[in-house]
């Protein structure tokens, strides 16, 4: 039978392990990845080739954003004979179908009568695409005029199967209202930098959902409950190609303006990601240490974030070590601040409340998503995230948006 000191030692070890697991994807992995990238980077070729591109997006009740999105697509710097815009309405009940019809001379569109989710709409849209490359994007994303051209030039390198854009938008784009404000900017820039470093080492397994360009033959059929960006990236690397991120291909997207919408997005993204990984595991993934390392560090560890956070608090408060109890108390305090900010949206005007609220939602999303996955639940029907509508963007490389 264990004595009191032995139990205390076990609690201390459990706390330390929980803390390491909690901070590993945010501190340890980035440092190791940076050192790996500094030791040996794998460049890719670029050229001025311009293969044909089909821009594909699925929408549902997007009357606020759809016209601005169409204009943004048509103003991109790319030969018009090589650029196709394909939009599928997933049984929209607002004015979206009528707006699409007004643009029928310049775009290809399809309005589905029965709502079956985003991935079903994308699969139907792929049937209409006629190009060598498919550019997947969201209605809320706006692109600098040179973005497609910058992404397309990478495909002169036969090893590249997918090239992703780089989101530039920060939280200031939605400042000025009393609505809940997301702290996503704290994670987004960090996350994109990791994807870039992974690309430079060999390949990332994370396409940027706002906009990514893929060889047509590498686009899979998307099950309704999969994450299409993650699934596409996994199919690319399973086929022996690389997925890269181009920091010069700018995308702009406003952050979520609803606390509940952000929680729903996190649960949906995580749950779909879990099913995507489970059903796309391959011998290539399991036998490529760098790719497997990414999946463990950037996917699995983050999906379990809420559980690591909770166990670190519990074990830390039970240990006799003052430092452990202090750290766990501060962690609990941050969660409490986040909970208060989540139910009092106006508090997120202040950054400390904004980021603590984002922390609370990340924990809540992790707990819910893993629980749903354990119960074998699947998220099929699509509920688009509510975001502010962005003004037409100006290019960061000196171009001016057409007016």
C-alpha positions, 0 to 999 in steps of 0.5 A: 500500500502506498504511503502519504509521501509516495502518493504526493510524489506520484501527484507531483509527477502527474502534475509535471507530466500534464504541464509538459504535455500542455505546453509541448505543442506551444513551446517545445515543439516550435523550438525543436521545429525551428532547430530542425528547419535551421539545420536543413531546409528543403527549398522548392522551385518557382517559375512564371508558369500559369496553369488554369485555376478553378476557384471553388467555394460552397456557401449557405445563406451568404447574401451579405458577403457573396457579391464582395467575394465574387468581385474579389475573385474576378479582380485577381491578377490572372489570365481570365481565360485560365481562371474559372469561378465556381460557387455552389449554394448549399440550399440557401434560403436567403437571396444568395441564389438570386445574387449568383444568377445576376453574375451568371455571365462571369461565374459558374454556379449551382444551387442545391435544393437539399442541404447536405453540408459543405463537403457535399456542396464541394464535391458537386462543385468539383464536377463543374471545375475544368482546370488543372488546379483547384483553389478552395476558399471561404466566402469570408476570405478576401485575397490580394490581387496577386495571390493566385499567381504567387501560389500557382508559380510553385506548381512548376516544381513537380514535388508540390501538390498543394500551396496555401495562402497566408492570413494577414488579418488581425483583431483590429479589423473588427475593433470598435464594437461592443460585441464579443471579440476573438483572441484568435490573433494570439494563435493565428500568427504563431500557427501560420509561422509553424506551418511555414517552417514545416513547409521549409523542412519538407511539408506541412500537413495543415492546409490553410482553410481560407485559401489553398491551391491543389493539383486537380488529380490530388483532390479526394472525394470529401466525406460529409464529416471530414475537414476538407482542408486537412483531408486534402493535405493528408491526401497530398502527402499520402500521394507523395507530394508536399504541402507548402505555405507561401507567406507572400500570398496574402489572405484577409479574414475577419475574426468571429464576432460571436462567442458561441460561434467560435466555440461551435467552430472549434468543436466542428474543426476538431471533431472533423479533424479527428475523423479525417485523421483516423480514416486517412492514416496510411503506411506513408504517414506512419513511416515518415517520422517528420509527418507523424511528428507533426500530427502528434504535436500539432493535431493530437496534442492540441485536441487534448489541450483541455484535458491536459489543462484540467489535469494540470490544475487538479494535480497541481492543487493536490501537490505539496509543492508551493510552486505547483499550487501557485501555477495551478491557481494562476491557471484556474484564475485565468480560466475564471477570467475567461468564463466571466468574459465569455458571458460579458462580451463587452469585457473583451475590449480589454486584451487580458479578458479577450485572451482569457476568453479565448483560452476558456473557449479552447478548453471547452472546445477540446473537452466537447470535441474529444467527448463527441469523438469518443461517443462516435458522433459526426458533424456533417451539416454545415453552419457557416461561421459569422464574421464581419464583412471585410472591405476590399483589400489592398495588396501588401506588395504594392498593387492596388485593388481595382475599384 
